[in-house]
Amino acid sequence: MRLHRAADDVMFALQFHEGGRFTATGTLRMLIRTAFRLQEFQVVGPRGWIDDERFDVDARAGRDATPDEMRMMLRALLTERFALALHREGREMPVYALRMADTKRGARARLTQAAEPCAAPPCSVRFAPGVLSARGVTMPMLASELSMWVDRIVRDRTAVEGTFDVDLEWAPDRIPEAPAISATPDRPFATRLDQNAPSIFTAVREQLGLSLEPERGDIDVFVIDRAERPSQN
């Protein structure tokens, strides 16, 4: 862990390497979001150097490790190097419920069962602004991925079990900040921004036979109680 001193415009970078190596560049707030897979509004605490100073992380597990295992290691690293202390609170906020679309309104069920089984879902997730391609995902996983593009947490309310292959294209009206974009181990693929594409809400209904319906729900937020600048190693 060291202060990022390169004269570049890198705001955030993240990569899970083979052999259990994890590298990242970002602010402490971005690293917290990465470690816990959070959106911006889910991290509450003081501003200042936490959002201004960027740090380079190069960590090794010493063995093969999954991205989720490396996120757990990142949590421990942040606690050790930044003396980071957080506590979790539940707050009622607007959310979206992912449901099966009402077929009476013209939607058709278009979920495709996963073509090939994999050892542990998801088999793969690739995304870029306006494009999501996932193989072997469950409905809760799909809800989690959609959360990054609609500024709210998406809760699975489909009651649909199994794994599915999903291809979704839409015209994004916003670009999530980097930690959200880099939340899966697969590298994003080339962006295809089609200005004639539908909104994500229309695309979910027409292309997947699902719907995103607004409601309210309890959301976990992480409050920063303490954080200190790390000593240079």
C-alpha positions as CSV (number, residue, x, y, z in Angstrom):
1,M,0.0,0.0,0.0
2,R,1.5,3.3,-1.0
3,L,0.4,6.8,-2.0
4,H,-0.2,7.1,-5.8
5,R,2.3,9.6,-7.0
6,A,2.2,9.0,-10.8
7,A,1.4,12.1,-12.8
8,D,-1.6,10.5,-14.6
9,D,-5.4,10.8,-14.7
10,V,-6.1,7.4,-13.3
11,M,-9.0,7.8,-11.0
12,F,-9.6,4.1,-10.3
13,A,-8.2,0.9,-11.5
14,L,-8.8,-2.7,-10.4
15,Q,-7.7,-6.1,-11.5
16,F,-7.9,-9.6,-10.1
17,H,-4.9,-11.6,-11.4
18,E,-4.3,-15.3,-11.5
19,G,-2.5,-16.8,-8.6
20,G,-4.3,-14.7,-6.0
21,R,-2.9,-11.3,-6.8
22,F,-5.0,-8.1,-6.5
23,T,-4.0,-4.7,-7.7
24,A,-5.9,-1.4,-7.5
25,T,-5.5,2.3,-7.5
26,G,-8.1,4.6,-6.0
27,T,-9.2,6.7,-3.0
28,L,-10.0,5.1,0.3
29,R,-13.7,5.5,-0.3
30,M,-13.4,3.7,-3.7
31,L,-11.4,0.9,-2.1
32,I,-14.1,0.5,0.6
33,R,-16.7,0.3,-2.0
34,T,-14.7,-2.3,-3.9
35,A,-14.1,-4.4,-0.7
36,F,-17.8,-4.5,0.2
37,R,-19.3,-4.1,-3.3
38,L,-21.2,-0.9,-2.4
39,Q,-22.6,2.0,-4.3
40,E,-21.6,5.6,-3.6
41,F,-24.6,6.3,-1.3
42,Q,-23.9,3.3,0.8
43,V,-20.6,4.7,2.2
44,V,-21.2,7.5,4.8
45,G,-18.5,9.4,6.6
46,P,-16.2,12.5,6.5
47,R,-14.9,13.9,3.3
48,G,-11.4,15.3,2.7
49,W,-8.3,13.1,2.1
50,I,-10.5,10.0,2.0
51,D,-11.9,11.2,-1.3
52,D,-8.9,13.2,-2.6
53,E,-5.8,11.0,-2.1
54,R,-5.3,8.0,-4.3
55,F,-3.4,4.8,-3.2
56,D,-1.8,1.9,-5.0
57,V,-2.6,-1.6,-3.7
58,D,-0.6,-4.7,-4.7
59,A,-1.6,-7.6,-2.5
60,R,-1.0,-11.4,-2.9
61,A,-2.8,-14.2,-1.3
62,G,0.0,-16.7,-1.8
63,R,-2.4,-19.1,-3.4
64,D,-5.2,-19.1,-6.0
65,A,-8.1,-17.1,-4.7
66,T,-11.5,-16.1,-6.0
67,P,-12.4,-12.4,-6.4
68,D,-14.7,-12.7,-3.3
69,E,-11.9,-14.1,-1.3
70,M,-9.6,-11.3,-2.4
71,R,-12.3,-8.7,-1.4
72,M,-12.2,-10.2,2.1
73,M,-8.4,-9.8,2.1
74,L,-8.8,-6.2,1.0
75,R,-11.1,-5.6,3.9
76,A,-8.5,-6.9,6.3
77,L,-5.8,-4.8,4.5
78,L,-7.8,-1.6,4.9
79,T,-8.4,-2.3,8.6
80,E,-4.7,-2.9,9.1
81,R,-3.2,-0.1,7.0
82,F,-5.8,2.6,7.5
83,A,-6.9,1.7,11.0
84,L,-10.3,1.6,9.3
85,A,-13.3,1.2,11.6
86,L,-16.8,0.9,10.1
87,H,-20.2,0.1,11.4
88,R,-23.3,-1.0,9.5
89,E,-26.7,0.7,9.7
90,G,-30.0,-0.1,8.1
91,R,-31.8,2.8,6.5
92,E,-35.0,2.9,4.6
93,M,-34.4,4.1,1.0
94,P,-36.0,3.8,-2.5
95,V,-35.2,0.5,-4.1
96,Y,-36.3,-1.4,-7.2
97,A,-38.0,-4.8,-7.1
98,L,-37.1,-7.2,-9.9
99,R,-40.2,-9.1,-10.9
100,M,-41.6,-11.1,-13.7
101,A,-43.2,-8.7,-16.1
102,D,-47.0,-8.6,-16.5
103,T,-47.6,-10.6,-19.7
104,K,-50.9,-8.8,-20.1
105,R,-49.0,-5.6,-20.9
106,G,-47.2,-7.1,-23.8
107,A,-44.1,-8.5,-22.2
108,R,-42.9,-12.0,-23.0
109,A,-40.8,-14.2,-20.8
110,R,-37.3,-14.3,-22.4
111,L,-35.1,-15.8,-19.8
112,T,-32.8,-18.4,-21.2
113,Q,-31.7,-21.3,-19.1
114,A,-27.9,-21.5,-18.8
115,A,-26.4,-23.4,-21.7
116,E,-23.6,-25.0,-19.7
117,P,-23.3,-25.8,-16.0
118,C,-20.3,-24.2,-14.2
119,A,-18.6,-25.1,-10.9
120,A,-19.9,-22.0,-9.2
121,P,-22.2,-19.3,-10.6
122,P,-21.7,-16.9,-12.3
123,C,-19.8,-18.6,-15.1
124,S,-18.9,-15.1,-16.5
125,V,-20.2,-11.5,-16.4
126,R,-19.1,-8.9,-18.9
127,F,-20.4,-5.4,-19.1
128,A,-19.9,-1.9,-20.4
129,P,-22.2,1.1,-20.4
130,G,-25.3,0.0,-22.2
131,V,-24.3,-3.7,-22.5
132,L,-24.5,-6.6,-20.1
133,S,-23.7,-10.2,-21.0
134,A,-23.8,-12.8,-18.3
135,R,-23.6,-16.6,-18.3
136,G,-24.8,-18.8,-15.5
137,V,-26.3,-16.1,-13.3
138,T,-29.0,-16.5,-10.7
139,M,-31.8,-13.9,-10.4
140,P,-30.2,-12.4,-7.2
141,M,-27.0,-12.0,-9.1
142,L,-28.8,-10.3,-12.0
143,A,-30.5,-8.0,-9.5
144,S,-27.1,-7.1,-8.0
145,E,-25.6,-6.3,-11.5
146,L,-28.6,-4.1,-12.4
147,S,-28.2,-2.2,-9.2
148,M,-25.1,-0.6,-10.6
149,W,-26.9,1.0,-13.5
150,V,-30.1,2.4,-11.9
151,D,-28.8,4.4,-8.8
152,R,-30.7,2.1,-6.4
153,I,-30.4,-1.3,-4.9
154,V,-32.4,-3.9,-6.9
155,R,-34.0,-6.7,-4.9
156,D,-34.9,-10.0,-6.5
157,R,-38.6,-10.6,-6.2
158,T,-39.0,-13.0,-9.1
159,A,-39.1,-16.3,-7.1
160,V,-37.4,-17.8,-10.1
161,E,-34.7,-20.4,-9.3
162,G,-31.9,-21.7,-11.5
163,T,-29.1,-20.1,-13.6
164,F,-29.6,-18.2,-16.8
165,D,-27.7,-16.7,-19.7
166,V,-28.5,-13.0,-20.1
167,D,-27.8,-10.5,-22.9
168,L,-29.1,-7.0,-22.3
169,E,-28.6,-3.8,-24.3
170,W,-29.9,-0.3,-23.5
171,A,-29.0,3.4,-23.8
172,P,-27.5,4.4,-20.5
173,D,-28.3,7.9,-19.1
174,R,-25.4,7.7,-16.7
175,I,-22.0,6.0,-16.2
176,P,-21.5,4.4,-12.8
177,E,-18.3,5.3,-11.0
178,A,-15.4,2.9,-11.5
179,P,-15.7,0.7,-8.4
180,A,-19.2,-0.3,-9.6
181,I,-18.1,-0.9,-13.1
182,S,-15.2,-3.1,-11.9
183,A,-17.1,-5.1,-9.5
184,T,-16.7,-8.5,-11.3
185,P,-13.6,-10.3,-12.2
186,D,-14.2,-10.1,-15.9
187,R,-12.8,-7.1,-17.8
188,P,-15.4,-4.9,-19.4
189,F,-15.7,-5.4,-23.1
190,A,-16.0,-2.8,-25.9
191,T,-18.8,-0.2,-25.3
192,R,-21.5,-0.1,-27.9
193,L,-23.5,3.0,-27.2
194,D,-26.7,2.9,-29.4
195,Q,-28.6,6.1,-28.9
196,N,-31.7,4.5,-30.4
197,A,-31.6,1.7,-27.8
198,P,-34.3,1.7,-25.2
199,S,-33.9,2.8,-21.6
200,I,-32.7,0.1,-19.2
201,F,-36.3,-0.2,-17.8
202,T,-37.8,-0.9,-21.2
203,A,-34.9,-3.2,-22.1
204,V,-35.3,-5.3,-19.0
205,R,-39.0,-5.7,-19.9
206,E,-38.7,-6.3,-23.6
207,Q,-35.5,-8.3,-23.7
208,L,-35.8,-10.3,-20.5
209,G,-39.5,-10.4,-19.7
210,L,-38.8,-8.8,-16.3
211,S,-39.7,-5.5,-14.7
212,L,-38.1,-3.0,-12.3
213,E,-40.7,-1.6,-10.0
214,P,-40.1,1.2,-7.5
215,E,-40.7,0.5,-3.8
216,R,-39.0,1.2,-0.5
217,G,-36.8,-1.1,1.5
218,D,-34.1,-1.3,4.2
219,I,-30.6,-0.8,2.8
220,D,-27.3,-1.4,4.6
221,V,-25.0,1.6,4.7
222,F,-21.5,1.6,6.1
223,V,-20.5,4.5,8.3
224,I,-16.8,5.4,8.6
225,D,-16.0,5.8,12.3
226,R,-12.2,6.1,11.9
227,A,-9.6,6.2,9.2
228,E,-6.0,7.2,9.3
229,R,-3.5,7.8,6.5
230,P,-1.3,4.7,6.2
231,S,2.5,4.8,6.8
232,Q,4.5,4.3,3.6
233,N,5.9,0.8,3.1
